[in-house]
Structures are given as structure tokens and as C-alpha cells.
Amino acid sequence: MSGCGGTCGCGASLPRRAFLGRGALGALGALVLSACGDGDIGGTYPTDPFPTGPLTINLSDVPELAVVGGMARVDGDSPTPVAIVRTGPTTFDAISLVCPHQGATVDLVASSSFRCPSHLAEFSATGVWTGGKSTGDLTALGVTYDASAGTLTINGPAAPPPPPSLGVAPTSEVFTAIQGQPSPAAQTVSITNVGGGTLPGLGAVIAYGSGQPTGWLTATLDATTAPATLTLKPSTTTLAPGAYSATVQITSPAAANAPLAVSVSLLVTAVTPSTIALASRNVAFAAASGGANPLPQTIAITNGGGGTLAGLSVGTIAYGAGASGWLAAALDSTTAPASLTLTASLGALAPGSYTATVPVLAPGASNAPQQVTVTFTVASSSSSPTLALSATSSSFSAAQGGGSPASQAITVQNGGGGSLGALALGSVAYGAGGSGWLTATLSGSVAPATITLIASPLSLPAGTYMATVPVMSAGVANSPQNVTVTLTIGAAAAIAVSPSSISFSAPFRTNPGGQVVNITSAGALSGLAFNVTYGAGATGWLSTSSLSGTSTPAALTLRAVAATLATGTYTATVQIAATGAAAQSIAITLVVSPAGLAVVIANWPALATVGGIAGSVGTVQGTATAIVRTGANSFAAFSMRCPHQGTTIRIENWQRTGSAFHCPNHDALFDAAGNLLAGSPQSTSSLVVRTVTYTAGDTTLYVT
């Protein structure tokens, strides 16, 4: 084959197809079409780069395209040659070989570029203008590969790729912290390019809430070109209790939708100090000189405040006048709840009364140390038996409507010589108010024995209640001895949660940001805990961080893990409980919507009737989108970019003109199904079809 060098009227004869491999691209030679002009006038070509419509070829006819990197030239029904390159196992590129200046056919130069023989415009192997006569790039053409049929279809000019566009997930992050405790762990945000091309120049700029402290948040990108990961890390060491907010703007000079914001919330809760709570502050031992040691006695130690009561220890025992060293004190745990065991040893103690003070310590407790006073009465071995109680009073406290407090024990000892038997408890005598709330049992009839006291608030209203338990032994001079029991019932403790319901929403295959539940109460509540129950459908999709504390105030962070869920609505209930308080429930709703453009049907009146068309309802992959209502519960969607040269099409009154869409550039016409009309003045391919997801009865449809 030979060219005419661009001479007007040359009339070069070209076969329908001529092929060449990447290693023999010089076979293109100087193939040109007739080109006329003075050589001085630039502009677009008068000849369409691909006027004959789609062209389909069998790959089996083109051995040069059997391998990746192979190139072939194809001529259509008119002398408008096309170069095709196999760029991958299933991907191909095609460009028109018609020079955009005045329509001459370009030549291959040095197997890697093209030159127009008419006015010497030069182009890269991908069709980009690189020098010579100023003009546009060679036209990129659309290529459809059918692997099953082994065919390639060359369409009209390919629509320009959508511009780069930022994608951010999730769009919000929540942190919780306790004042004075370590800062919370870092969280990450994924930055992606949801458009075309590449997305370089990524940046992150932090803006803090109005009037709030600054500098508590760091935002670090691991790359400046998408995809990238944004790491958010708060520092709470200097922050007072309160709510803080910041916005991280994700920027890129190349993104059409930049900047995008990631909202950050931080809740710092105050520390409620721990306090040492002793079940009893006074303990009494009794024994006869030369006899057996009295039984050990225990005192329960709990945390009466917030946080954790840790570091418990026993200080140095201080003895009163007389002997020392007769008392031992030991803890079974250094963290509350714990038990303090006191053991008195007679040794060589003479008859008499001895005292000691045991300090209970904890470094973080606001009321440390707490003292336990111990009395040890040693009687003469020749004295008569007497009743001796380890304590003559006992106090219980409970919340109205709450559970029963823990039981308490009092030891009955022989405070004299001999043997103390015939032990018994008399009838419980109640003071004014309610009765029947106390149960007292005795472990045996011979000392030492244990009285177990159980208080049951039942339905008693708030208030203070008294009872007396007589302890008796027949023939003993000081019988009976009374134990005074006090029950204090406080007003019902109430948990307050805010918010009381939470809604998450996420496009398909994404996770929404976290949300925080604040837990408070009128007075401090301890024993906070939570559990999750799920409604119909999937389970396990709600991620709950551990509570910021086990006493109020506290915070619970909730996150919906939606990326693996199908589209639909999911529900769950989170129940918050605390010791002595009625549980509170939080209703959780998660809506997983189809990915893509959400279109509210009511916002587009044309879609109210079948056959109606709404244009420019939004963008999908960087191009405007049109929607056609095809039935009562069905819709179709199309790109509004004309496949010919990328012009945005317009909506026509198709019931009058027969066309639904019209390209104002070269008058291409399309029907309501996006197909090119048979009588269209401009030949090109059909409109790009978008996928519509719609459920009958919904108010919103989704386009991808």
C-alpha cells in the first residue's frame, strides 16, 4: 500500500482491512486520505473520525491481536482507518487515524508514534498530540470485547473518562476517653478515587469546633495519591471533661468534588473517684484465758465510688494499752470487691480487754485510709459463760425496686469460761413501718456459732426501717443480747441514656461512622454493663466498644459493620444495666442502601407518570444522568453524555418528535430506551445504560 502524500484529489485505494503487528507497524507506510486546504487554517476536521457506526471484527481474523501489545489497523466501510492495541488479556484500546486538523490519515513513525503527512502534526502511540501543526488529539474510540464470541466492536468516539473524584469511608469517627486515663486508640479512614484517572495531591486539614481547644487531634495520610489511609489520633491528656469536635477536610487539586469532610467527635468523661466502703467498722472477739482462739471474722470491702478500687492493702496495726501482736489482718484481693480477714490469738494474754485499729489503704481512693476498730475480751477460765457478739448492729442499704443487698454475718462467742450452749434466736421485732423484710438464722446451738442476716426490700417504699434480733442462751446471766438491724431504702436509681435511639445509614459495601451513647444518673451507679439483641435478619453487625467505665457517668461507642450486609433495614436493641437500677434500652436501626446516586422520586415531577423523563438528576461516574419511568414500578437510567463526542444531550418531547434525547452538537437522536434512532442525522452508538435499583413502594431509587 502507498499514500499520496496528502495531494488533493489523490484518491488512494484502500482495502477494507489491513493488519500489522507491533513488530511491523511500518507497514502503515504513508497511508493518507485526500486532504485539501492551505495548510494554515487549524480547527476540527470536516470528516467524522468514525462515521459508519459500530464495526465488529473477529479476533481470529487478526492474528496480530492474539498477544498483549499487538496492534492492528482496521478500515471501516468508508476510508476512516482505526488502530487497535491489545492492552491486556481482556482489554483493548482503539484510536481513529484521521488527523483532527483537516482529515488526512496519519502515518506510523518509528513504531511508536504517528505523523500527519499533510501538515506534519505529530501524535504519541496513544493518540496524544505532541508537536508539529497545532491540533487536537486523535479521537479515542469505544471498544467492546465479547470473550464468548471472540469479537471486538469498535464504537464511535469514546466518552471522556470521568474526572477523579474523592471517596471517603467512613465520613465520621467518634472517640471516648476518661479524664486522666490514656488517650483512645487511633482510628482510620479510607480515601479512594471513585472517578476516573488518578487522584494525586491528597492533603488533610483540621478545623476545630468554635471556641474549643485546638491541637488535640492529629491526621496523617500514608500516601498522597489515592488509595490512601487517613489515621486519626486524639491526645486527651490535657483536656477537661466535655465534648469536643473537629472536621478534617480531605483535599486534592485534581478531585472534582474536593474537599470532602470527615467529622470527628471526642467525649471526655470525668473521673468519679473510688472510695473504700467497709461492711463493718467494728469487730469484737471474745475468749476465755487458756482456751481456744475465737473464730476469724471477715469484713467485705467494696468500691463505694466510681472507677476501680485497686491497690488495696492493710497498714500497720495500731494497738491500744496492754499487749500487742495478738491480731492478724489479711486481704484476699488487692482489687475490690475484697474481704478482710481478722484473726485474734490468745497466746499468753491475761484476762482483760484489748483494742487495736486496722487501717485499710488504697492509693486512688478519695477516703483512704479507713479504720476498723477491733476489741478482744479475754475472760478468766473460771468465770461463767456469757454471750459475746462480734457486732451488736448491722446496716443494709438498697435502692427502691432494686435487688436485695448482700447478707451479713455476726459471730456468737463465749465471753466467759466453760461452755456456752442452748443458743437460740428470738422473734424479730420490727420498728415502725414495714415488717417481714428480715430473715435471721443461727448456724448452731453451741458457741462459736454464726448468725446470718438477710434483708429483702420487697416492695417497701424509700425510707429507713429498724428491727431487733434477740440472741439467747438459757441460764446465761447476760442473755438475751440484741442485734439492731437497720435497712435504708433509697429512691429508685435511674439510668439516663442519650440518645435513646440511634440510626445508621450506609451505601452498600461501606461502613458508617460510629455514634456515642452517654450514660448518666442522678447519683453514681456502679456495675454498668450492656448486651445486644438483634431483630429479624442478620446478627452480629453491631460493634460495641467497651464502656468507658463501670460507673456513671460513662459512654458507650456503637459502630455498625455494614460492609458485608445486603441492602435492607436491620434492627437491634442495646440494653444498659447497672446494679440496683432498672435497665434502659436503646433502639438501633441500620439502613443499607444500594450504592450509587440516590434519587428521591417526588423531587422530579416528570417521574410521576409512566413515560416521564427527568434529566440531570445527578452524576454517576462523573457524567449527568437521565431517568425514564418505564412502568409503575420500573425505571431506566442513561448517561447524558453523547457517545459521539461527549456532548451533554438534551431531553426531547419524544411523544411528539419520536426521540427522547437529542445531541445539540451533531443532532444524534435517541429513543427512550437509549437506542440510536434509525433516522438519526449523526451515526454513533447507543447511550450508556446505568443500573437502577428500586423496590416497589419506596420513595427513592438508586443509580449505578
VENUR-V42750 format. One line per field, one symbol per residue. ss: DSSP state (H for helix, E for strand, C for the rest). psi: psi as a letter, one per 40 degrees, with the letter a starting at -180 (. if undefined). Layout:
ss: ???
psi: ???
This chain:
ss: CCCCCCCCCCCCCCCCECCCCHHHHHHHCCCCCCCCCCCCCCCCCCCCCCCCCCEEEEHHHCHHHHCCCCEEEECCCCCCCEEEEECCCCCEEEEECECCCCCCEEEEECCCEEEECCCCCEEECCCCEEECCCCCCCCEEEEEEECCCCEEEEEEECCCCCCCCEEEECCEEEEEEECCCCCCCCEEEEEEECCCCCCCCCEEEEEECCCCCCCCEEEEECCCCCCEEEEEEECCCCCCCEEEEEEEEEECCCCCCCCEEEEEEEEEECCCCECEEECCCEEEEEEECCCCCCCCEEEEEEECCCCCCCCCEECCCEECCCCCCCEEEEECCCCCCEEEEEEECCCCCCCEEEEEEEEEECCCECCCCEEEEEEEEEECCCCCCCEEECCCEEEEEEECCCCCCCCEEEEEEECCCCCCCCEEECCCEECCCCCCCEEEEECCCCCCEEEEEEECCCCCCCEEEEEEEEEEECCCCCCCEEEEEEEEEECCEEEEEECCEEEEEEECCCCCCCEEEEEEECCCCCCCEEEEEECCCCCCCEEECCCCCCCCCEEEEEEECCCCCCCEEEEEEEEEEECCEEEEEEEEEEEEECCCEEEEHHHCHHHHCCCCEECCCCEECCEEEEEEEEECCEEEEEECECCCCCCECEECCHHHHCCCEECCCCCCEECCCCCECCCCCCCCCCCCEECEECCCCCCEEEEC
psi: iiieeehhedfhhhidhhiiidefeeedbfhiihhiieeehaaiiehhegeeaihhihddegddeeiheiiihhhadiggihhhhheideiiihiiehheceeihiihhfeeiihhedefiiiideehheaahhaaiihhiihhhgddefihhhaahhhiiiiihhhhhieiihiiihheiiiiiiiihhhiheaiaigafiihhhhiiheiiieehihhheiehiiihhhhhihedehihahiiihhhhiheehdeiiiihhhihhhiihhiiihhhdiehhhiiiiheaiiiiiiihhhiheaaahhifiihahhhiaiaiieehihiieiehiiihhhhhhhdbfhihahiiihhhhihdeheeiiiihhhhhhhiieeiiiihhidieihhiiiiheaiiiiiiihhhiheaaahhafiihahhhiaiaiieehhhihdiehiiihhhhhhhdbfiiiahiiihhhhihhehdfhihihhhhhhhiihihhhihieihhiihihfihiiiihhhhiidihiifhiiihiiaiaiieehhhiiieieiiiiihhhhhgedeiiiahiiihhhhiiheihiiihhhhhhhiiiahhhhddegddediheihhifeaihfeiihihhheidfiiiiihehheceeihiihigdddeeidihhedefhiiaeeeihidehdhhaiiihhihhhhhheieiihh.
